[in-house]
Amino acid sequence: MPRWLKISALAFAGILILLGAGAYSYYKYIGIIPSHYYETEPPTLPQFSKPAVLIFNKTNGFRHIDALPVADAMFTELAHAHGWDVFVTDNAAVHNPGVLDNFSLVIWNNVSGDVLTEEQRSSLKQWLADGGGWLGVHGSGGDTSYQWPWYVETLIGAQFIGHTMMPQFQDAELYPTDLSTVVTDHLPTPWRLPAEEWYAFDSSPRDKAYEILVTIDTDSYETHGPVSSGWMEGWSDRMGSEGEHPQIWRHRPGQGRAFYSAIGHQPETYEIPAYRELLSKAMRWAMGEPRE
């Protein structure tokens, strides 16, 4: 083989290695290649002088790169507007026994993958049963499988089975189920949201007597497509009663309060006034405000 051809072959091989390493690092970063890292040493907390909110944003699975910082900032702003202290971290050891007692509300911002140790799982479960408040958005209930059955079966209340694709982001019409409920009493009917990724679940949380707050009209957007077929196919049959496809709900695990919204892939969604107000009221409810 001529020398120039050997050099060219080596150079080409080097480029392929670099491209492969770069692709691996990128897919690892966005969570297509899942991580299995668990923190055991909790972060140092500041001194809180007011009721405190924990905003937790760890991702061992898919990482919503654009939405995470925008949602962190929004929740921080809303908490401060309510007069609460805030602590933001991706260190899962903040869920260690005793550490959670510093917080009145825990927000899981697009958390994905298996993020807690067994001890941390037990700590969160007990803290919630004893009266804590939990709020999760979008990716926090968007894994196709979970290593922690209680989380998906009880805390979320339904298993994610897929989302819109081809097109992934679509306008859709949503409907508040009861406008006398403070959390949703400001919403129009229908409530049209632009360019979001819509989740499908294997069942309706209403089957577990959870309070459904907002449903989506699947006739208002395209649920089928080359990629989503098999995920979204049959959503009407799997989501419970005819015409009801919940996207936001809440319930009372033990003495605690749990609120989940499947909405929030796009960073722009957290800038929509009606959605910000809904999440602001949800925070107050999860914090234990009686009027919410």
N, C-alpha and C positions, 0 to 999 in steps of 0.2 A: 504494500500500500504506500503510495507517495506520502512524503512527510507532510505536505500541505493538507492532504485529506485526513491524516491522523489528527492534526491540529484542529481542523474543522470539526471532526467527530467529537473530540474532547470538549471543544468549546460548546458544541450543541448539547452534549450531555450535561455540561455544567449549567447551561441555561435551563434545561429541563429540571435539574435538581433544585435550582433557585426558585423556579416557578412552582414546583411542587411544595417546597418548604413554605413559600409565601402563601399558597392556597391553603395549606394545612393550618398555618397560623391564623389566617383570616377566618376560615370555617370554625376553628376552635374558638376564636374571639366572639363570633356571632352565635355560637352555640349549636351549629349544625353537627359538630363533633362535640358531644356532651363532656362535661368535666365532672370529676368526682373529688372535689376538694372540700374539706370540712374544717372550719375554725373551731378551736377549743378554748382559746384564750380570749375573753371578752374585751371589747374596747373600753377605754377609760371614759366614763360619763362625766359631763359637767355637772355642776350643782344646779338643780332645778328649783326655781322659786314659785313656779306655777304648774298647773296640770301639764304633763308632758306627753308628747306624741312621738312615737318611734316610726320613722320612715325607713323601711327595709327594702333593698333593691338588688339582692344577690341573684346572679343567674349562673346556674350550672347547666342550663339548657339553652334554648334560643334566646338571643339577646336583642331586645328592642332598642337598638342603638340610639335612634332619634327620639323616641318617646320618653325614655328613662329620665334624662336630665330635665326635660320640660315638665313632666309629671312631678318630679321631686320639687322643682321650684314652685309649681302651683300648689301642692299640698303644704309646703312650707309657708307660702304666702297666706293661704287660707287659715292655717293653724295660728299664725301670728295675729291675723285679723280677729280671731276668736279669743285672743289673749292667752294662748298656750305656748309653752316652750316646745322646742323641736330638736330631735337628734336624728341625723341621717347616716346610715351605714350600710355596707354590704357584708359586714362581719356577722355571720350567723350565730356566733357565740354570745351575742347580745340576748339570745333566747335561753341562755343558761339559767338554771334554777336561782331564784333570788334577784337576778338582774332585771327581769321583766317587771318586777314589782315597782320599779321606778316610773313605769308608764301607765297611763290610763287608756291609751289607744295605740294599737299597732297597725300600721298601713303596709301592706305588701304591694309594692309598685312593680308590676310586671315581673315578679319573681318566677323563675322557671327551673326545671330540673330538680334533682334530689338535693336539698340544701342543708337539712338539719340532721344532726346525730340523733340516736334514739333518746338520749337524755334531753336534748333540746326539744324534741317532739313532745315528750311527756310534760316538759315545763310549759310549753305554749298551751297544750291541751288543758292542763290544770289551771293555768292563769286565766284562760278564757272561761272555764267552768266556774271559777271563783268570782267572776264579775268583770273581766276585762272586755275591751271592745276591739274587734278586728275588722278591717276593711281591705278588700282585695280588688285589684282592677286587671282586666284583660288577661295578659299572659300568666297571671297568678292562678288562673284556672284553665290554662290552655295547653297543658301537656297531654299527649295522646295516651300516656300511661303513667302511673304513680307507684312509688315504692312504699307509700304511706296510705293505706286504705282509709283511715279515719279522715285524712285531709280531703280526699276527693268525695268520699261517700257522705260525710257529715258536715265538714266545714264548708266546702263548696256546694255539695249536694247533687252534683251531676257530672258525668264524665264527658269531657270534650272529645268530639269525634272528627272535627275538621272545620275549615273556614272557606269563605268564598275565594275563588280563583278563576282567572280568565273571564272577566277581570277580577282582580283581587280586591280592589277598592271601589265601592259603589255607594251611591246615594240610596237611602232606604227610609221608609216610614215606620215610626215606632209609636206605641200607644201606652200612655200611663193607665194603669188598671183602676185607680181610684184617686180622683183629683181632690178628695178630702184629706188625703195623706199629705202631711206637711212636706215631706221629702220631695214630692212630685207635684205639689199643687200649683207650681208656677209654669208647668209645661203646657204647650199647646197640644191640641188633638186634631190631626196627627202631628207628631213631632218629627220633622224631617231632618235627618243628619246627613251631611255630605261626605263622600269619599272615605268610608270606613271599611275595615275588614270585619265581616260578620261571622260570629261563631255559631257552631251547631253542637248540640249535646245529645247524649243518648237517651235522656229522659227529662221530664219536667220536674223541677224541685217542688212544685205544688203537690206532687205525689207524696212528699214527706211533710206536708202541711207547712212548708215555707211560704212566706208572704211574697207573692210576685208583684213587683212594682211597675215594670215596663216590659212590654212584649214587642215583637217585631212582626211586621206584615211581610211574609215571604213572597207575596205577589208583587211587592214593590221593588224587587231587585232580582237579578239572575242567580239562582242557586245551583245551577248545573254548569258543567264545563269539562273540557278534556282532562284537567288536573283534579278538579274537585269531585268529579263523578266517582261514586263509591264512598265518598265522605258525606257530601251533602245529600246524595240520593236517598230518598226515603225519609227526609227530615220530618215531614208531616206525620209519618207513622211513628217515629221514634220520640217525638217531643211531647207526646201526651194528647190533650184534648184538641179537637179540630180548631185550627186558627190561632192557637195560643203557642207562641214560641218565645219563652222568657229570655230576656237579656240582662235584667237587673232584678235582684231579689235580696231578701234578708230573713233572718231567723234568730232564735234565742237558744244557743247551746248552753244548758245549765243556767247559771246566773248571768252569763255573758251575752254579748250582742255581736252578730256577724252579718256583714253586708258585702255583697259581691256584685260588680258590674263587669260584664263581658266586653264593654266598649272601651277602646283606648289604644289602638295600634298606632294611629297617626298622631304626631305631636300637635298638629293643628287642632285636633279634637279637644285637647285640654285648654284651648283658648276660646272655645265656644261658650258664651255667657251662660246659657241655660244648663249646659253640662257642668260647668264650674259651680253653679248654684246648687245643682243636685248633689254634687260631691261634698260641697260645703255643709249642706244639711245632713248628708249621710254621716259625715264626721261628727256632727253634734249628736246625732242619734246614737252612733256607736260609742260616743263618749259618755252617754247616759243622760243626755238632756231629755227631760220627760215630754216636752211639747212636740218633739220631732217624731 
